[in-house]
Amino acid sequence: TLQPVTDFVIPRVTDCGTFCPDHHNMTRKPSTSKRKKEAASESSQSPKSLKSATDEGRSKLDETNYRSFIENLPVLFYVVDSAPPYTPLYVSPAFKRFGYPMEAWLNDPDIWVRVIHPDDREWVFKQTTASTLSGKEVDYEYRIFDADGNMLWVRDRGCLIKDDSGNVICREGIMLDITVRKQTEEALKQSEERFRNLFENANDIIYVHDLQGNYISMNLAAERIFGYTREEALKLNMSDIAVPEQLELVREKLREKIKGSRKQTAYELDCVKKDGTTLTLEVNSTIITKNGVPVAVQGIARDVTERKHSEEALRESEVRYRDLFENANDLIYTHDLRGNFTSLNRAGERITGYTRDEAVTMNIAQVVAPESLQAAREMTARKLAEDRPTTYEINIIAKDGKRVSLELSTRLIVRKGIPVGVQGIGRDITERRRAQEELKASEHRYRQLGEGIFHQVWTAEPDGKLDYVNARTLEYFNKTSEEMIGFGWQDVVHPDDLGECLKRWTHSIRTGDFYETEFRLRRHDGVYRWHKARANAGRDVDGRIIKWFGTNTDVDDQKQSEAKLNYFARHDPLTDLPNRAEFMAHLKAAIDRAEHNHLTRFAVLFLDLDRFKVINDSLGHVVGDRLLRAIADRLNSQVRPGDVVARLGGDEFTILLNRTGGPEDVAHIAERVQRNLARPFQIDGYEVFTSASIGIIVSDEILRQPEDFLRDADSAMYRAKEAGKARYEIFDREMHVRNMNQLQVETDLRHAVDRDEFEVLYQPIVCLESCEVSEFEALIRWRHPTLGLISPDEFVGVAEETGLIIPIGRWILEEACEQISKWQKRTSKRLSISVNLSAKQLMHPSLSGQIRQILRKTCLEPSQLKLEVTESTVMEHSDKSLSVLSELDELGVSLSTDDFGTGYSSLSYLQRFPFDRLKIDRSFIDKM
């Protein structure tokens, strides 16, 4: 056996003698042939320069013994030239093991070039040359080929040999065959590589930790499963990974291993991953010993979390199945292939009357009714031949002798691919069967009744297919009963109604909800008539639909009447024009279009006929109505097909111009309308003239509600009337601001009375004859909290429009009478007070009563109160005014007309009224 190379000492040769040329003659390097001859001639001489491998050998052995020592060494000894190609000068007999003859080693100068492996040759020569230059020993391993071409590994240790002068004369060394060691190392390396691959590529966790639980190594699976990098894992202790509740289990297993237990037992361990989630591992571990002493633990752990979850899910499933089995309302049973019962649930006990213990001693033939026994056997045989879902109905005999009807669903019980029994679920349908029989009887009665009903009567299967229609239905479609069975309504429903009809019918079939809808049905002659269909679901005791009962009622006449009513609800019955509601709907649509397309503009024209009241009062309502119809025709003739002309009521009309241009274009249309209306109308032999005041609003980027457009057009129309009638005005921002101010005035006005913001000023009236004050006129003023003192001209009109003039007028009357009463108490002179009455006050039915109440409260004589009414009020409401004024005159109140000369009345006309005096308007006498 070769000794380890580290324990081998290289023999030294101080005098080459037989083994190398005389170092005294090395001044020039002799030729190779000469050196060989000298070596041969000197081989018979006693060697003088050979030294022993040790100091003791050199002193005790002669040259012959030293040669014998060298040549019997188990290692290979050599002496070579000191320069490339390092031709051998001597090799020991051990070199024969390479298979080359000794002559080849000594006679072939390039022997080393051929023997050394090509991949190692260059670096071996380089290191040898470097050693020569540095004088250092060499020690390297490389590959050579033997004579048979086998590759061997050798370890080569060599040094330089120098003469007494220090000149290098040769190299000598030893060589060990380390092929076996190298092969062992390679095998070990491959084994380690295989182990490393197994370690790193295993799906299971492989780990090593010391006896304190500190991890020494972990494989890639551990990194993947735990989420820690290897560097992080090697800083952990097993207590960092195992859940606290199981640390004692881990320690106990470790103590068992340390005590020497060789039993391979797996145990489950719950661990915590880096992200905080838990997993379950199945762990197997073993002790690592050194010199028989435990030093560490190696373990393999498999992630069984999914398996544990599956096991838990299976347990839960089994519990659910057991709960379902025991608590189901339906009968559940199993029997073997001979029909012997093997289980029965509680519902089965209740339905059959047999206990579970009794049932498992019985056969199905003892329970199934005789008329159903053959069917049950056939179903079982069919199930064995082809295991497909099977549902059928049978009768059984309960323990108390009662007959029970069951709806059975069965399946095969298969174990290891072999049928071993049958499981069945039975629903008690005894009541359902009874209900079905009753339903059949009811259906028969329904059909008999249906034949005598004027409506269409029909029944259908749960899927909606007709199975019966009455004679009325057959007559409507001109079909036979056979032709109507399975008839599809979609073939005769009007295409426009079919979608909604099918949608509702499908919904009812799916949900069982009551079905009701209206659609047009095509009669056999092709005429469509409206029908109202109603259908109700007939159900069994379990609530399942088993029949539909329906009727179709002809509502065509009703629909036509409704259409007419709907038309007249949206149109003016006199002119057949759209009314206010219809116009507002069209206006809303125009606004919506403008919202989606800002380039689309529209306009609203608000028309109020001038002098229509005079014509209507003069020529009568018949002529007035005909005039309105004629005006409607003329307006329609002035607009495009897409425009809308409407009558709002009375003598007010509106026009909606869709997709119009700017204000100028609309103004041209308004002028054209006015010119057209200015032409005379021939009504019942009368030539009637009229005109219209027109307010216009053109849409802009500020979109408003329909009511806002109509209001603004109305405001513009009133501006036109104020400006002289028979003209038009276009609504602008200033008008809007004025309206907003008016709206603010109206809002503030509603609170003015409650806030005590009004005050009455008293203007004395002096008698020119006596130059004494005997009368006062009450003048109202509004002291606005922010706008200051406001005159009546700025708020009386608003009060009139909103009706606020009634409470304000009453307040003035009460305040003025109370003040005069106070003053009257201070003087003996008779005082009186004049108060203006508005048109709304005059027309108010409780005016006389209010005045009586105020006079009593203030203790004034009626003659002390003088009420003034404008001439225009009297002219516009002449009949009503005459009645109210006469009543006040009888009360004793003094009456006078105000602003005489502005109402186009004559003195002879005013003589009809009980006025005590006239107040002539300033404008009437200014230029006199």
HUNOR-V477559 format. One record per pair of residues at least 12 apart in sequence whose C-alpha atoms are under 8 Angstrom apart, sorted by the first residue. I is the first residue (numbers start at 0). J is the second residue. D is the distance in Angstrom with one decimal. If there is no record, write none. Layout:
# HUNOR-V477559
{{I;J;D} {I;J;D}}
This chain:
# HUNOR-V477559
{{1;73;6.8} {1;74;7.6} {4;154;7.9} {4;175;7.2} {8;52;7.1} {9;52;6.5} {9;156;7.8} {9;157;8.0} {9;172;6.7} {9;173;6.6} {10;50;7.4} {10;51;6.2} {10;52;3.6} {10;53;6.7} {11;49;7.8} {11;50;6.0} {11;51;6.7} {11;52;5.9} {12;48;6.5} {12;49;5.0} {12;50;4.9} {12;51;7.5} {12;160;7.5} {13;48;5.7} {13;49;6.3} {13;50;6.2} {13;160;7.3} {13;161;7.9} {13;162;7.8} {14;47;6.7} {14;48;3.1} {14;49;5.5} {14;50;7.4} {14;162;7.9} {15;48;5.2} {15;49;6.3} {16;41;7.4} {16;46;5.1} {16;47;5.6} {16;48;4.8} {16;49;6.5} {17;38;5.8} {17;39;8.0} {17;41;5.4} {17;42;5.2} {17;44;7.5} {17;45;7.9} {17;46;5.6} {17;48;7.9} {18;38;6.6} {18;42;8.0} {18;78;7.3} {18;88;6.9} {18;89;6.0} {19;34;7.8} {19;38;6.5} {19;78;7.6} {19;88;6.4} {19;89;7.6} {19;169;7.7} {20;34;6.3} {20;37;6.8} {20;38;6.6} {22;161;7.8} {22;162;5.6} {22;168;6.2} {23;162;7.1} {25;166;8.0} {25;168;6.4} {35;88;7.6} {45;62;6.3} {45;63;6.9} {46;62;4.8} {46;63;7.0} {47;62;6.2} {48;62;7.7} {49;62;6.0} {49;65;6.9} {49;66;8.0} {50;62;7.7} {50;65;7.1} {51;65;6.1} {69;91;7.1} {70;91;5.4} {70;92;6.0} {70;93;7.4} {71;92;7.9} {71;93;8.0} {72;93;7.7} {73;93;6.8} {74;93;6.6} {74;173;6.6} {74;174;6.1} {74;175;5.6} {74;176;7.8} {75;90;7.3} {75;91;5.9} {75;92;7.6} {75;93;5.2} {75;94;5.9} {75;173;5.4} {75;174;4.9} {75;175;6.3} {76;90;5.7} {76;91;5.1} {76;93;7.7} {76;171;7.6} {76;172;5.9} {76;173;4.5} {76;174;6.4} {77;89;5.4} {77;90;4.2} {77;91;6.2} {77;171;5.6} {77;172;5.5} {77;173;6.2} {77;174;8.0} {78;90;6.4} {78;169;6.9} {78;170;5.6} {78;171;4.2} {78;172;6.6} {79;169;6.0} {79;170;5.2} {79;171;6.2} {80;168;7.6} {80;169;5.0} {80;170;6.1} {81;131;7.2} {81;159;7.4} {81;167;7.2} {81;168;6.6} {81;169;4.5} {81;170;5.3} {82;128;7.3} {83;124;7.5} {83;128;7.7} {84;108;7.0} {84;109;6.2} {84;111;7.1} {84;112;7.3} {85;108;7.6} {85;109;7.9} {85;111;7.4} {86;105;7.6} {86;107;7.4} {86;108;4.7} {86;109;6.6} {86;110;7.2} {86;111;7.5} {87;104;6.3} {87;105;5.6} {87;108;7.2} {88;105;6.2} {89;105;6.8} {90;104;7.3} {90;105;7.7} {97;144;7.9} {97;145;4.7} {97;146;6.2} {98;145;6.0} {98;146;4.9} {98;147;7.2} {99;145;7.2} {99;146;5.6} {114;143;5.3} {114;144;5.3} {114;145;7.1} {115;141;7.7} {115;142;6.1} {115;143;4.3} {115;144;6.5} {116;141;7.7} {116;142;5.4} {116;143;5.1} {116;144;6.6} {116;150;8.0} {119;141;6.3} {119;142;6.8} {123;141;7.7} {131;159;6.9} {134;158;7.7} {134;159;6.7} {135;158;6.9} {135;159;7.9} {136;156;7.2} {136;157;5.8} {136;158;4.7} {136;159;7.3} {137;155;7.5} {137;156;5.4} {137;157;5.4} {137;158;6.5} {138;154;7.2} {138;155;5.6} {138;156;4.4} {138;157;6.8} {139;154;5.8} {139;155;5.5} {139;156;6.7} {140;152;7.0} {140;153;5.6} {140;154;4.4} {140;155;6.2} {141;153;5.8} {141;154;6.7} {151;176;7.3} {151;177;7.7} {151;178;5.4} {152;176;6.1} {152;177;5.3} {152;178;4.5} {152;181;6.9} {153;174;6.3} {153;175;5.3} {153;176;4.6} {153;177;5.2} {153;178;6.7} {154;174;5.5} {154;175;5.1} {154;176;6.6} {154;177;6.5} {155;172;7.1} {155;173;6.0} {155;174;4.5} {155;175;6.6} {156;172;5.5} {156;173;5.6} {156;174;6.5} {157;170;6.8} {157;171;5.6} {157;172;3.9} {157;173;6.5} {158;170;5.7} {158;171;5.8} {158;172;6.3} {159;171;6.5} {198;218;6.0} {199;218;5.0} {199;219;5.3} {199;220;7.1} {200;218;7.8} {200;219;6.9} {200;220;7.2} {201;218;8.0} {201;219;8.0} {201;220;6.7} {202;220;5.8} {202;301;7.9} {203;220;6.1} {203;221;7.7} {203;299;6.6} {203;300;5.8} {203;301;4.9} {203;302;7.1} {204;217;7.4} {204;218;6.4} {204;219;7.8} {204;220;5.2} {204;221;4.9} {204;224;8.0} {204;299;5.5} {204;300;4.9} {204;301;6.2} {205;217;5.9} {205;218;5.7} {205;220;7.6} {205;221;7.1} {205;297;7.4} {205;298;5.8} {205;299;4.6} {205;300;6.5} {206;218;6.6} {206;221;7.9} {206;297;5.8} {206;298;5.5} {206;299;6.6} {207;295;6.8} {207;296;5.5} {207;297;4.4} {207;298;6.4} {208;295;5.7} {208;296;5.4} {208;297;6.7} {209;294;6.4} {209;295;4.2} {209;296;6.1} {210;253;7.9} {210;294;6.4} {210;295;5.3} {210;296;6.8} {211;236;8.0} {212;236;5.3} {212;237;5.2} {212;238;7.5} {213;233;7.4} {213;234;7.4} {213;235;6.2} {213;236;4.4} {213;237;6.5} {214;232;7.0} {214;233;5.2} {214;234;7.1} {214;235;6.2} {214;236;6.0} {214;237;7.2} {215;233;5.9} {216;229;7.8} {216;233;6.5} {217;229;6.7} {217;232;7.4} {217;233;7.7} {224;272;7.6} {225;271;7.6} {225;272;4.7} {225;273;6.0} {226;272;6.3} {226;273;5.4} {226;274;7.3} {227;273;6.2} {240;270;5.3} {240;271;5.3} {240;272;7.0} {241;268;7.0} {241;269;6.1} {241;270;4.4} {241;271;6.3} {242;269;5.9} {242;270;5.3} {242;271;6.3} {245;268;7.0} {245;269;7.3} {256;285;6.9} {256;286;6.2} {257;286;6.9} {257;293;6.5} {261;285;7.9} {263;283;6.9} {263;284;7.5} {263;285;7.8} {264;283;6.5} {265;281;6.4} {265;282;5.4} {265;283;4.9} {265;284;7.9} {266;281;5.7} {266;282;5.5} {266;283;7.1} {267;279;6.7} {267;280;5.5} {267;281;4.5} {267;282;6.1} {268;280;5.2} {268;281;6.4} {268;282;7.0} {278;302;7.2} {278;303;7.7} {278;304;5.4} {279;302;6.1} {279;303;5.6} {279;304;4.8} {279;307;7.6} {280;300;5.7} {280;301;5.3} {280;302;4.7} {280;303;5.6} {280;304;7.0} {281;300;5.4} {281;301;5.1} {281;302;6.5} {281;303;6.4} {282;298;6.9} {282;299;5.9} {282;300;4.3} {282;301;6.6} {283;298;5.6} {283;299;5.3} {283;300;6.3} {284;296;6.7} {284;297;5.6} {284;298;3.9} {284;299;6.2} {285;297;5.5} {285;298;6.2} {324;344;6.1} {325;344;5.2} {325;345;5.7} {325;346;7.5} {326;344;7.9} {326;345;7.0} {326;346;7.4} {327;346;6.7} {328;346;5.7} {329;346;5.9} {329;347;7.3} {329;424;6.5} {329;425;5.7} {329;426;5.0} {329;427;7.1} {330;343;7.6} {330;344;6.5} {330;345;7.6} {330;346;5.0} {330;347;4.3} {330;350;7.2} {330;424;5.6} {330;425;4.8} {330;426;6.3} {330;427;7.9} {331;343;6.0} {331;344;5.6} {331;346;7.4} {331;347;6.3} {331;422;7.5} {331;423;5.7} {331;424;4.6} {331;425;6.3} {332;344;6.5} {332;347;7.4} {332;422;5.9} {332;423;5.5} {332;424;6.7} {333;420;7.0} {333;421;5.6} {333;422;4.3} {333;423;6.3} {334;420;5.6} {334;421;5.5} {334;422;6.7} {335;419;6.1} {335;420;4.0} {335;421;6.3} {336;419;6.2} {336;420;5.0} {336;421;7.0} {338;362;5.4} {338;363;5.5} {338;364;7.6} {339;359;7.0} {339;360;7.3} {339;361;6.0} {339;362;4.3} {339;363;6.5} {340;358;6.3} {340;359;4.8} {340;360;7.0} {340;361;6.1} {340;362;5.9} {340;363;7.0} {341;358;7.9} {341;359;5.2} {342;355;6.9} {342;358;7.5} {342;359;6.2} {343;355;5.7} {343;358;7.0} {343;359;7.8} {350;397;7.2} {350;403;8.0} {350;427;7.7} {351;396;7.4} {351;397;4.5} {351;398;6.0} {352;397;5.9} {352;398;5.1} {352;399;7.0} {353;397;7.8} {353;398;6.2} {366;395;5.6} {366;396;5.5} {366;397;7.0} {367;393;7.6} {367;394;6.3} {367;395;4.2} {367;396;6.2} {368;393;7.8} {368;394;5.4} {368;395;4.6} {368;396;5.6} {368;402;7.8} {370;394;7.7} {371;393;5.4} {371;394;6.0} {371;395;7.8} {374;393;7.8} {375;393;7.5} {379;421;8.0} {382;410;7.4} {382;411;7.0} {383;411;7.4} {383;418;7.5} {386;410;6.9} {386;411;6.5} {387;410;7.4} {388;408;7.2} {388;409;6.8} {388;410;6.5} {389;407;7.9} {389;408;5.6} {389;409;5.8} {389;410;7.3} {390;406;6.9} {390;407;5.4} {390;408;4.4} {390;409;6.8} {391;406;5.8} {391;407;5.4} {391;408;6.8} {392;404;7.1} {392;405;5.6} {392;406;4.4} {392;407;5.9} {393;405;5.5} {393;406;6.7} {393;407;7.4} {403;427;7.0} {403;428;7.8} {403;429;5.8} {404;427;5.9} {404;428;5.4} {404;429;4.7} {404;432;7.7} {405;425;5.5} {405;426;5.3} {405;427;4.8} {405;428;5.5} {405;429;7.1} {406;425;5.4} {406;426;5.1} {406;427;6.7} {406;428;6.5} {407;423;6.5} {407;424;5.6} {407;425;4.4} {407;426;6.6} {408;423;5.6} {408;424;5.3} {408;425;6.5} {409;421;6.8} {409;422;5.6} {409;423;4.3} {409;424;6.4} {410;422;5.5} {410;423;6.5} {430;540;6.3} {431;539;5.4} {431;540;5.1} {431;541;6.8} {434;539;5.8} {434;540;6.6} {435;539;6.6} {438;537;8.0} {446;469;7.2} {449;469;5.9} {450;469;5.3} {450;470;5.9} {450;471;7.5} {452;471;7.8} {453;471;6.6} {454;471;6.6} {454;472;7.8} {454;550;6.6} {454;551;6.1} {454;552;5.3} {454;553;7.2} {455;468;7.4} {455;469;6.4} {455;470;7.9} {455;471;5.4} {455;472;4.9} {455;550;5.4} {455;551;4.9} {455;552;6.4} {456;468;5.7} {456;469;5.4} {456;471;7.6} {456;472;6.9} {456;548;7.9} {456;549;6.0} {456;550;4.5} {456;551;6.5} {457;469;6.4} {457;548;6.2} {457;549;5.3} {457;550;6.1} {458;546;6.9} {458;547;5.3} {458;548;4.6} {458;549;5.9} {459;546;5.9} {459;547;4.9} {459;548;6.7} {460;545;6.7} {460;546;5.1} {460;547;6.3} {461;508;6.9} {461;544;5.9} {461;545;5.5} {461;546;5.4} {461;547;6.5} {462;508;6.6} {463;508;7.0} {463;547;7.4} {464;484;7.6} {464;485;5.1} {464;486;7.0} {464;487;7.5} {465;483;7.2} {465;484;5.4} {465;485;5.0} {465;486;6.1} {465;487;8.0} {466;483;7.8} {466;484;5.1} {466;485;6.5} {467;480;7.5} {467;483;7.7} {467;484;6.6} {468;480;7.1} {468;483;7.3} {475;522;5.8} {475;523;6.4} {476;521;8.0} {476;522;5.6} {476;523;4.8} {477;523;5.8} {489;501;7.9} {491;520;5.6} {491;521;5.2} {491;522;7.9} {492;518;6.9} {492;519;5.8} {492;520;4.8} {492;521;6.3} {493;518;7.1} {493;519;5.4} {493;520;6.2} {493;521;7.0} {493;527;7.3} {496;518;5.6} {496;519;6.9} {497;518;7.7} {500;516;6.8} {500;517;7.7} {500;518;7.0} {503;515;7.9} {503;516;7.6} {511;536;6.2} {511;544;7.0} {512;535;7.6} {512;536;7.6} {513;533;7.6} {513;534;6.2} {513;535;5.2} {513;536;7.1} {514;532;7.5} {514;533;5.4} {514;534;5.0} {514;535;6.4} {515;531;7.2} {515;532;5.5} {515;533;4.5} {515;534;6.6} {516;531;5.8} {516;532;5.5} {516;533;6.9} {517;529;6.9} {517;530;5.7} {517;531;4.4} {517;532;6.1} {518;530;5.6} {518;531;6.7} {518;532;7.9} {528;553;7.1} {528;554;7.7} {528;555;5.4} {529;553;6.1} {529;554;5.4} {529;555;4.4} {529;558;7.1} {530;551;5.9} {530;552;5.2} {530;553;4.4} {530;554;5.2} {530;555;6.6} {531;551;5.6} {531;552;5.1} {531;553;6.6} {531;554;6.5} {532;549;7.1} {532;550;5.7} {532;551;4.4} {532;552;6.4} {533;549;5.5} {533;550;5.5} {533;551;6.6} {534;547;6.4} {534;548;5.4} {534;549;3.9} {534;550;6.5} {535;547;5.8} {535;548;5.4} {535;549;6.4} {536;548;6.4} {569;581;5.2} {571;646;6.7} {573;624;7.3} {573;628;6.9} {574;627;7.0} {574;628;4.9} {574;631;6.3} {574;646;7.7} {576;631;7.4} {576;644;6.6} {576;645;5.2} {576;646;6.1} {577;643;7.9} {577;644;7.0} {577;645;4.7} {577;646;6.5} {578;645;5.6} {578;646;5.4} {578;647;5.6} {578;648;7.8} {579;645;7.0} {579;646;6.8} {579;647;4.9} {579;648;7.9} {582;643;7.4} {582;644;8.0} {582;645;6.2} {582;655;8.0} {583;705;6.2} {583;706;7.7} {585;643;7.7} {586;655;7.1} {586;705;6.0} {587;704;7.5} {587;705;5.7} {589;601;7.1} {589;657;7.0} {590;702;7.0} {590;703;7.8} {590;704;7.8} {590;705;7.6} {594;702;7.5} {597;700;7.1} {599;658;5.8} {599;659;7.8} {600;657;7.0} {600;658;5.2} {600;659;5.6} {600;660;6.7} {600;661;8.0} {600;697;7.4} {600;698;5.7} {600;699;7.2} {601;655;7.3} {601;656;5.5} {601;657;4.7} {601;658;5.2} {601;659;5.2} {601;660;7.6} {601;697;6.1} {601;698;5.6} {602;655;5.9} {602;656;5.1} {602;657;6.8} {602;659;6.9} {602;665;7.2} {602;695;7.1} {602;696;5.6} {602;697;4.3} {602;698;6.0} {603;653;6.9} {603;654;5.7} {603;655;4.8} {603;656;6.3} {603;695;5.8} {603;696;5.4} {603;697;6.6} {603;708;7.3} {603;709;7.3} {603;712;6.6} {604;653;5.4} {604;654;5.0} {604;655;6.6} {604;669;7.8} {604;693;6.4} {604;694;5.6} {604;695;4.7} {604;696;6.8} {604;712;6.5} {605;651;7.4} {605;652;6.1} {605;653;4.6} {605;654;6.7} {605;693;5.4} {605;694;4.9} {605;695;6.4} {605;709;7.6} {605;712;5.6} {605;713;5.9} {605;716;6.3} {606;651;5.6} {606;652;5.0} {606;653;5.8} {606;691;6.0} {606;692;5.7} {606;693;4.6} {606;694;6.6} {606;716;6.9} {607;650;5.9} {607;651;4.7} {607;652;6.5} {607;691;5.4} {607;692;5.4} {607;693;6.6} {607;716;7.3} {608;650;5.6} {608;651;6.7} {608;689;7.0} {608;690;5.8} {608;691;4.3} {608;692;6.4} {609;689;6.3} {609;690;5.4} {609;691;5.3} {609;692;6.7} {609;724;6.8} {609;725;7.0} {610;689;6.8} {610;690;7.8} {611;623;7.7} {611;650;6.9} {611;689;7.1} {622;682;6.6} {622;683;7.2} {625;682;7.0} {626;680;7.4} {626;682;6.9} {627;650;7.5} {629;680;7.7} {630;676;7.2} {631;644;7.8} {633;675;7.2} {633;676;7.3} {634;672;6.9} {637;668;8.0} {637;671;7.6} {637;672;6.5} {638;656;7.8} {641;656;7.8} {641;657;6.5} {642;654;7.3} {642;655;5.6} {642;656;5.0} {642;657;5.6} {643;655;5.0} {643;656;6.8} {661;697;7.2} {662;697;6.3} {662;729;7.7} {665;695;7.9} {665;697;7.9} {666;727;8.0} {669;693;7.3} {669;727;7.2} {670;727;8.0} {673;690;6.7} {673;691;6.6} {673;725;7.4} {673;726;7.7} {676;689;6.8} {676;690;5.9} {676;691;7.5} {677;689;6.1} {677;690;5.6} {690;725;5.4} {691;724;7.0} {691;725;5.0} {691;726;7.1} {692;716;5.9} {692;717;7.8} {692;719;5.8} {692;720;5.8} {692;724;5.3} {692;725;4.8} {692;726;5.2} {692;727;5.8} {693;715;7.4} {693;716;4.9} {693;719;6.6} {693;725;7.7} {693;726;6.3} {693;727;4.4} {693;728;6.5} {694;712;4.9} {694;713;6.0} {694;714;7.0} {694;715;4.2} {694;716;3.5} {694;717;7.3} {694;718;7.7} {694;719;6.8} {694;727;5.6} {694;728;5.1} {694;729;6.0} {694;730;7.1} {695;712;5.2} {695;715;6.3} {695;716;7.3} {695;727;7.2} {695;728;6.1} {695;729;4.6} {695;730;5.9} {696;708;7.0} {696;711;6.8} {696;712;5.4} {696;715;7.8} {696;729;5.8} {696;730;5.2} {696;731;7.9} {697;729;8.0} {697;730;7.8} {711;730;6.5} {711;735;7.4} {712;729;7.9} {712;730;6.6} {714;730;7.5} {714;734;7.8} {714;738;7.9} {715;727;7.8} {715;728;5.4} {715;729;6.0} {715;730;5.2} {715;734;7.6} {716;728;6.4} {741;797;7.3} {744;794;7.1} {744;797;7.7} {745;794;8.0} {745;797;6.3} {745;798;7.3} {745;801;7.7} {748;794;7.9} {748;798;7.6} {748;803;7.9} {749;803;7.1} {752;807;7.1} {756;781;6.0} {756;782;5.4} {756;783;6.5} {756;784;7.9} {757;779;7.0} {757;780;5.9} {757;781;4.6} {757;782;6.1} {758;779;5.9} {758;780;5.4} {758;781;6.4} {758;782;7.3} {759;777;6.2} {759;778;5.6} {759;779;4.5} {759;780;6.1} {759;811;7.2} {759;814;7.6} {759;815;7.3} {760;777;5.9} {760;778;5.0} {760;779;6.1} {760;780;7.1} {761;775;5.8} {761;776;5.6} {761;777;4.9} {761;778;6.0} {762;775;5.4} {762;776;5.1} {762;777;6.6} {762;778;7.1} {763;775;4.4} {763;776;6.4} {764;776;7.1} {773;828;7.3} {773;829;6.7} {773;830;5.2} {773;831;6.7} {774;830;5.5} {774;831;4.8} {774;832;5.7} {774;833;7.5} {775;830;7.9} {775;831;6.4} {775;832;4.9} {775;833;6.2} {776;832;5.6} {776;833;4.5} {776;834;6.2} {777;811;7.8} {777;815;6.4} {777;832;6.9} {777;833;6.0} {777;834;5.5} {777;835;7.8} {778;834;7.8} {779;791;6.7} {779;811;7.3} {799;837;7.7} {799;839;6.9} {802;839;7.5} {804;837;7.5} {804;839;7.4} {804;840;7.3} {805;839;7.1} {805;840;5.9} {808;836;7.3} {808;837;7.9} {808;840;7.2} {809;849;7.7} {811;834;7.8} {812;834;6.9} {812;850;8.0} {812;853;7.6} {813;853;6.1} {815;832;7.1} {815;834;7.8} {816;832;7.1} {816;853;7.4} {816;854;7.4} {816;857;6.3} {816;859;7.4} {816;864;7.6} {817;857;5.4} {819;831;7.0} {819;832;6.8} {820;857;6.1} {820;858;7.0} {820;859;6.5} {830;863;6.6} {831;862;7.7} {831;863;4.2} {831;864;5.8} {831;865;7.2} {832;863;6.3} {832;864;5.3} {832;865;6.0} {833;864;6.2} {833;865;4.5} {833;866;5.7} {833;867;6.9} {834;864;7.6} {834;865;6.3} {834;866;5.1} {834;867;6.1} {835;866;5.8} {835;867;4.6} {835;868;6.2} {836;866;6.5} {836;867;5.9} {836;868;5.5} {837;868;6.9} {837;869;7.8} {837;872;7.8} {838;868;7.7} {838;872;5.6} {841;880;7.1} {841;883;7.0} {842;879;7.1} {842;880;7.3} {842;883;7.6} {847;883;8.0} {847;886;7.4} {847;887;6.5} {861;890;6.9} {861;891;5.1} {861;892;4.8} {861;893;7.6} {862;891;5.6} {862;892;4.9} {862;893;5.7} {863;892;7.3} {863;893;7.6} {864;892;5.8} {864;893;6.3} {865;892;6.1} {865;893;4.6} {865;894;5.7} {865;895;7.3} {866;892;7.3} {866;893;6.3} {866;894;5.1} {866;895;6.4} {867;894;6.1} {867;895;4.9} {867;896;5.6} {867;897;5.9} {868;894;7.8} {868;895;6.5} {868;896;5.0} {868;897;5.5} {869;896;5.5} {869;897;4.5} {869;898;5.8} {869;899;7.3} {870;896;5.9} {870;897;6.1} {870;898;6.2} {870;899;5.7} {870;900;7.7} {870;901;7.1} {870;902;5.5} {870;904;7.7} {871;901;7.2} {871;902;4.8} {874;902;7.0} {874;904;7.3} {881;911;7.7} {881;912;5.9} {884;912;7.2} {884;913;6.8} {885;912;7.4} {885;913;6.4} {888;913;6.6} {893;914;7.6} {893;915;6.4} {894;913;7.1} {894;914;5.0} {894;915;5.5} {894;916;7.1} {895;914;5.0} {895;915;5.6} {895;916;4.9} {895;917;5.6} {895;918;7.1} {896;914;6.7} {896;916;6.8} {896;917;5.1} {896;918;5.9} {897;917;6.6} {897;918;4.9} {897;919;6.8} {897;920;7.2} {898;918;5.9} {898;919;5.4} {898;920;4.1} {898;921;7.7} {899;917;6.6} {899;918;5.9} {899;919;4.5} {899;920;5.2} {899;923;7.9} {900;919;6.4} {900;920;6.0} {900;923;5.8} {901;920;7.1} {901;923;7.5}}
